[in-house]
Amino acid sequence: MRSIALRYNFYGGSSRVAAQAATVMQAKYPGLQIAGVENGFITAEQMPEFCDRLSELQPRLIYVGLGVARQEFWIAQHRHLCPNAVWIGMSGSFDSLGGYQSSRPAMALRSQS
């Protein structure tokens, strides 16, 4: 069976968190091709350049971690840039992927004490 390489894009969180999440995913899945990483705090002036890059790169999977509601609105407004991509709202998952926050609920963490 032939494997298909897919390009991924990470958008959201702080620059450190987004980059670390991408690094962790690449270490876990060595064939992963990172098309781009952008923090979630870009300015309105920087947004057109970011959108142009997305449109040019055409990643197949786009992780968006802007927080619930904001990321869904952003995805809905920008899906046309990469119409064949799968867009996934990740909320705070970049923090967990990057090792900056536990992915387990606080209640589960307290029960281990």
N, C-alpha and C positions, 0 to 999 in steps of 0.2 A: 504494500500500500504506500502510495506517495504522500508525503506530508506537504501541507500548504503553509507557507510562511505568511503570517498576517502582521501588518503594522499596527501598533497600538499608539494611542495618544493619551496623555494624562493632563487634565486641566483642573486646577483647584488647589485649595490649601495654601500654605506658605510655600515659598520656593524650596526651602529645605525639606519640608514634608513631602511635596510632590516628587522631588528628585529622589528622595530615599525610597518612596513607594515604588517608583519605576526601577530603581536599582535592585530592590528586594525581589520584585517580580522577574527581572532579568536573570538574577542568580538562581531563582527557583525553576525558571523555564528558559534554559540557555538559547533556544531557538527564537525567542521573542525578539521582535524587531521594534524598537522604540522609535516612532516617527517624530515625537516631540513631547516636551514637558513644559507646561506653563503654569505659573502660580495663579491663584484665584483673585489676586489683588492688582491686576493690571488696570490701568486707567482707561477712561473712555477714549482718550487719544491713541492709546496703544491697541485698542480692540480691532480696528480695521486691519492692521498689520497681522495680528494673530489670526483673524478670520481668513485673510488672504493665504497665510501659511497653511492653515487647515485645508482650504480649498485646493491648494497646489499639491499637498502631500497625499490627500485622500486616504487617511488611515482607515482600516476596516473595523477597528474597535476603538471607541472613544470613551474613556472614563472621565466623568465630570463630577468633581467633588466640591460643590459650592454650598452645600446645605440644602435640606429639604425645602421645597417650593422654589427657591431661587434657581436651583439647578434644573428643575423640570421646566420652568419658564424659559431659561436660557437654551436648553436643548430644543424646545418647541420653536423658538425664534431662529435657530441656526441650523436645523437639520438639513436645510436645502444646500448647505455648503458641501456636505458629504452624504449624498442621498443613499449610497449603498452601504454605509457604515452602520454598525450596531452602536447605539448610544446608551450608556449605562450611567444613571445617577448613583454616585458612590457615597454621598453625604460625608460622614466623618471617617469613612473606611481608609482613606489615605493615611490617617494617623495610626490606625491599627496595623496596616500593611507595613508602614515604615518603622514600627516598633515604638512609637511615641505614646501610644495609649493602648491599654488592654482592650481586646475585643469582647471580653466577657462582661456581663452586667455587674454593676457594683454589688448587688445582692449575692451573686455567686462568689465574688471575691471576698466578701465579709464572711461567708460561711466556711471558708478555708482557714480562718484565723483561730 
